Amino acid sequence: MDMDRLRDLTRRRPVLVLMHAQSDPDALASAHLLLKAFGEGDIGTFSEMGHNAKRIAEELDIPVIIGPRPDDYKVIAAVDAVSPEMLSPDVEITPDLVVDHHLPHGSWDGALSFVEEDRPSCVEIVIDLLDGLGIALDRRDALIALTGMIADTARFRFANARTLMTAARLLEEGVDMSEVLAVVESEHCFDVSRRIAHLKALQRVEVRRAGDMLIASTSVSAFEGSAARILLQAGADVALVMSAKRNDGGRISGRAGPRAVARGVHLGRAMQSLAESMGGWGGGHAGAAGMSVPGGRLEEALVACGSRIAEQVSERGGNEDVDDVA
């Protein structure tokens, strides 16, 4: 059984738990809890963490090694990453253990994998694994887990019944929801640089129609994920935000609202196939995904991604009727 294999694996220490590039709060929470299963090791990433994860790591005192040495560890685990390229495009990584909730990519050959695409957050899967190992969570663990869960479900908007039951159980550890939200929604989240990025995203936006669906595209230098959410709040059904990264090509973050997802939009599938065709990598969920491509093809990828989304709407019976409206 997989749990027996996992139990055997946790006896090999130390472990390096790797997060994806520009890691988010869900990846951080997943890594923290998975490390608890081994009892000895480190959390690592080969790039800077995302702004929110970095702030939460500092606030909740979660040590993270930037640029770890995999050879120093007996076990390599990967969390919240759809492929090895998401861990590092430069360092060849062969994980022994993978825990993820994205569309399966098929590139984790040989690893013990716990992949459940229907789980809104990765940390939920890790909690189930700890339950299977008989490892209890303390109050701090519950707080960290809830920050990841709330962040990845957009404040529970994409939660399902299992998510809410898990959250309720975590709150029983003595955590107050207002405390969790205070961490996730810290004033630092809305500092001047983030607000400027949001305003620039709105200023540069281009909108196209696919039937009665609005697909908004824009560019920022940072905070692309939160900028995409701002576009949804402004009325877009799908938001695509590109950001050029120094020495790392560029990245496109996508968000789709519930109406778009119900109409057949799946950003993860669109970005995964498109990124692979352009020499990059990508993936995610129906309503939230990302892709990285070589810098010279970033604008091309943004346009192509919008077209893929319009095709998905058309395939589900929507009148594609694509027009640029702004």
N, C-alpha and C positions, 0 to 999 in steps of 0.2 A: 504493500500500500504506500501511497505517496507520503502519508503522515509518518509512517515508519522510516522512510528514507529521509524525511526532514529531521526526525528525531536523531537519526544517526549523524546527519550533517551538522547539527548543532553541537555535537561533541567535538568537532574539529575547530580549534580556535588558534589564533584570533580570526575574526571575520572582517572583511571590508564591505560595507553596504554602500553601493554606488547609487547616486541620484543622477537624473538626466541633466543636460546642459540647461542653464537658466532655470534651475529647479524651483518648484512652487511649494506652497505650504503642505499640500497633500503628499508630495514626495518626501518632504522633510519629516512629517509625522510618521509616514510609513517606514522610513529608514530608522527613526528613533525607536519605534516599537519592535521592528525586526531585530535590531541590535540587542534588544532585551532578551530575545530568545537564545542568543549565543552567550551573552554575559561578558564577553571580552572582544574588543575590536573597535573599529572607528566607522564614522560616516564620512563619505568623501564624494567629491565631484571634480571633474576635470575643467570646469569653467566656473565663473562667478555665479552665485545663486541669483535667482530673480529677486527683485526689490523686496517683495513681501516676505519671502522665505528668509532672506538675510536678516530682515528686521525682527522676525519672530524668533529666529535662532539666537539673536543677541538678547532679546527681551526675556526669553525662557531659558537661556543659558544651555543651548544645545551645541556642543562642539562639532565643527565640520572642517575637515581637511580639504583644502583646495590643491589639487594636483598630487594625490596620494601615490604611493609606490605599491602596485598590486603584488609584486613579488614578496613583500613583507608579510603577506597574510596566507593562511591555510585555506580559506574559503572566500570566494568573491560572490556577492549577492547583488542583484540589480532590482530596484523598485521603480514602478511608475514609468517604465521606459519601454517603448514598443520595439526597439531594435538596438543592436550594439552601437550604431552610429549616433543614437541619441545620448549615449554615455560619453563618447568621444569620437570625433571624426579622424583623429590622428593616432590615438593609442589603441592597439588591438586588445579587446577585452573578451574573455571567454568565461562568462559567469557559471558558477556551479548551481546557483539558485536564482529564479526570476519570479517576482510577484508583480502582477500588472492587471490593469482593467481596461486596456485599449483593445482595439481590433487586432486579433492575432496576426503577426507579421511572418511567422515561420522561420525566423532567423536565430532562434535560441536553441539550435540543435545540441543535444547532449545535456542540457541543463534541466534540473528539476524545476518544473514550471507550475505555478498556480496563477492561471490567467482566467479572469471572469469578466467578460466584456459588459455584462449587464449590471455591474456594480458601479454606482455613481462616483465612488471614490476608492482609491487603492488602499487607503488605511483600513477600510472595512474588512478587506480580505486578510490583511495582516492580523487584525483583531481575532478573526475566526481561527487563524493558524495558532495564535497564542492560546486560545481556548482549547484547541486540540492538543496542545503540548502541556496543558495544565498550568499555564503561567498567568498569574493575576496582574491586573493593572492597578497602579496606585493613583492618587489624585492628580499628580503632575502628568502622568501618562495620559489620563483621561482628558485633561486640559489640552495637551498637545494634539491628541487624536481629534478632538472636536475642532481645533483650528483648521486642521487639514480637511476635515469633512465639510465644514461650513464653506471654506474657500472653494473647494472643487465642485460643490453642488450649487454654487451661486446663492448662498444663504438658504439652502434647502429647496430652491425652486426646481432642481432636477433630482430631488431625493425620491426614493421609493419607500415602501413600507418597511423593508429590512433596514434601510438607512435610518429611518426615524426610530425604530426599535433599538438599534445600536446606540444612537445618540441618547435616547432616554436612559439606557443602561449606564452610559458613561456619566451622565449627570448625577446618577445615584452615588457616584464616588465622592460627592460633596462639591462638585463644580457647579457654579451658577452660570446660567447662559449669559448674563450681563458681563461676567468676567471674560468669557470666551470672546464675545463681541468687542469688548474693550481692547483685546489683543489684536483681533482681526481688523477692526476698524479704527485703529490708533490714529491720532491726528497726524502722525508721521506719514500715513498713507496718502494724505491729501496735502502734502507740502507744495511749495510753489512750483517746483519743477514738474510734478505730476499734473497740476492744474494747467500749466502752460502746455504740456503735451496734449491734454484733452482739448484745449481750445484750438491748438494747431490742427488736430485731427478733424475737428469740425470745420475749420477754415478751408482745408484742402480736400474735403470730401467730394467724391464723384459718385453719382447715383445712377443705377440702371434698373429698368423694370423688367421683370420676367413674369408676364401676366399681371397679377395684382400683388406680386412680391417685389419688395425693394431691396436691392443688393448695393450696399454702400462700401466704397473702397477709399482708402486714404493712406497717408504715410506719416510717421513720427520717428524721432530719433531714439525714443525709449518709451517704456510703459505701453507697449502695443496691446497687451492683453486688456488692461483697464480701458484703453482708448476704444477698443472694440466694444466693450460693454457700454460705454457712453453712447456710441452710435446706435446700439439697440434701444437704449433709453430714449434717444431722440426720434425713434420711429422706424429705423431700418429693421427688416426681417433677418437679413444676413449682413454681418460686418466683416470686412477683410482689411487688416492693417499691416502694412509692410514697414520694416525697419532695417536699415543697413547697419551691419555690425563690422567694426574694424577687425581686420585679419580673420574674419569668419563669415564672409559672404553676406548673406542677409536672411531675414526671417519674416514669415508672414503668419500672423495670428488670426484665427477666425472664430467668430461666435455666431450662433444661429438661435433665434428665438423659438419658443414652443410651436408657434404656428408653422414656421418653416420646417421644423423637424417632422411635424405631422404631415406635411405636404411632400415628404420624401427626401429632404435635404440631409445628407450625411457628410459633414465636413471631413471627418477622419478618412473615409474612403476616398473622397475627392483629392485630398492633400497627399495621401500616401502614394497613390498611383501617379499623380502629377509630379511629385518630388522625385520619385524614382526615374521617371522619364527624362528629368532634367539634371540628373547627376547629383541629387540631394537626398534628403530623407524627410519623412513627415508621417503624421498619423494623429490619431485622437479619437474623439467620440462624435456622435451625430451633431451635438450642439456646441462643441468646443474642440478645436484642433490647432495644430501648428505645422509649419514646414520650413525647412532651411534649404536654400539653393545657392549656387555660386553667385557672387555679387553682380556679375555682368548680366545675369538673367533674372534679376529680381523683379523689375517692372513687367517683363514678359510673363513671369509666373503669376503676378497679381492679376493681370488681364485674363490669363488662361484659367485661373482659379474661379474668377467670376463667371466665365463661360461654362465651366464644369457644373457649377451650382445651378445655373439656368437650365442646363441639360437635365439635371436631376429633377427639377421642378416639372419640366416638360414630359419626362418619362413617366411621371406619376399622374399624368392626365391634365396638368395645368397648361394653359395656353402660354407658350414660351414668350412670344411677342416681345422680344428684347429690344429696349430702347434706352438710349442715354438720356437722362432727364436733368442732369446737372453736372 
